[in-house]
Amino acid sequence: MATNFIQPGDTLTIPAPFDVLSGGIVIAGNIVGIAQGDALAGADLDVKTSGVWTLSKVGADDIELGAPLYWDDSAELVTITATDNTRLGTAAEAAGASVGSVAVKLIQL
């Protein structure tokens, strides 16, 4: 039996890269996830790095099921625009332009 296994990795405890509220997007290098509690910058924070999450999106985006999704840090919204944004996951549902949120399956780069 292997003895070097540490953990499943679907929740990581990392220093909060900034002040964050529970349910907020956290991006630290290539780690993307959802904050599992409130934390001030530098404090230990549990970040869920897997699963499907309902997240607010850019209102004008018409998202198809399976589309690659990105995090627009300046707008603090999910978007289909890759330019200058961080890959977040894949659309787990379609979400038209009139819808304010989308189900996102998180991915790790």
Secondary structure, 3 states (H helix, E strand, C coil): CCCCCCCCCCEEEEECCCCECCCCEEEECCEEEEECCCECCCCEEEEECCCEEEEEECCCCCECCCCEEEEECCCCEEECCCCCCEEEEEECCCECCCCCEEEEEECCC
